Amino acid sequence: MATPSEKDIARVKALGFLHNRGTDTFSARAVSKNGTMTAEQLANLAECAKKYGSGKVCFTSRLQVEMPGIHLEDVENVQKHVAQVGLMIGGTGAKIRPLTACKGTTCVYGNADTQGICAELYDTFFTGWADVKLPHKFKIAVGGCPNSCMKPSLNDFGIEAHRLPVYDMDKCRGCKKCFIGAKCPMHAISVQDGKMHVDESLCTKCGVCIEKCPFGVTEPVTKPVFAIYVGGTWGKHTRMGTRLNRFYEREELETMVEKVLLWFKDNAYQKERLGAAIDRVGVEAFQAAMESDELLRRKEEILAAPVKERP
């Protein structure tokens, strides 16, 4: 087997093959739409790993699958093998990285179809923007509730589903042991002066309390809304994502991802993460840009421009 040169290592990294340190082999990163694969796809990856790699597969922190031990000569063979089941090797570089989502409505706490949302965003942005060079990597996560399993606040763009309780206090009987309060994980609900009281400073709008009162105090709420976090990072430099200042409907999510990406492309310097750019320009200026459609009107201009070099 040929020893890979530095040029070869850089070339195949752009294709999703990461050099295995201290060896002549690579790990091929197979990308899923939303952290979920079919049994047929997993069987294909197992066969591929056995045929071209070390016979092992590794699951990444972003729910993708890597096959280590791939030789340079087999890069194209691996690409063709996984393509048989609709998979691709990729997810590296200064671009939109593979998206992640929690399991959504199969979870007892799941407020929204995170898998479906993630798949739609994958098609629009991971696939649709594949040729767009960004200043740095851009990570997207979709979470179904404030339990934050997918850590939306630590991604460049994080989505978190909520259900907003609606209370009909005329139906409250002031039960000594409040059924709703007993279910609230944040202990935000108590009985005061014979009526249920909600401490809004504690309530996370997780939706657990909805329809838990036998007397109908918490009315049925089926439509989720979404909190959006931007500019989160976790690693050498840690930054909690900036939470945008309102809840969003599902129909708005794609537009908001596009606005944030365009702002990132228009404002960040090469090798500068979104959060660092937001802090440099200012959170208020960023928020104002999100409330305007100016970025969308300038889309073609922004995408055509090269990434800015640091002054």
Order of alpha helices (4+ residues) and beta strands (2+ residues): alpha-beta-beta-alpha-beta-beta-alpha-beta-beta-alpha-beta-beta-alpha-beta-beta-beta-beta-alpha-alpha-alpha-alpha-alpha
